[in-house]
Amino acid sequence: MDAPKAKTRVFQSGNSRAVRLPQGFHLELGEAEILWRGDELVLRQQPGTMTAAYDALAGMPDDVLAVGRDDRPPQARAWAAPVRRRR
């Protein structure tokens, strides 16, 4: 399924460039993130805080990991000596 597409115009607003979002491309008022992903310019709603994640974890039962988890001891690893950089 293809994502919805629409055309819009980029215009000058003071010293900045601006884009009018067409109907159907609604963002909540406030901050948004803008980033380059390859050759695409991506505009997305600013992620929220970790409150929702914390609330989801806090709502889990205390024994959520008690059954079915195969918690083995850590593997023995051969660690290399740190590389010293010349100054």
Summary of the structure (lengths in Angstrom):
residues: 87
radius of gyration: 24.0
end to end distance: 55.4
largest distance: 60.9
contacts: 82
relative contact order: 0.09
helix: 9%
strand: 23%
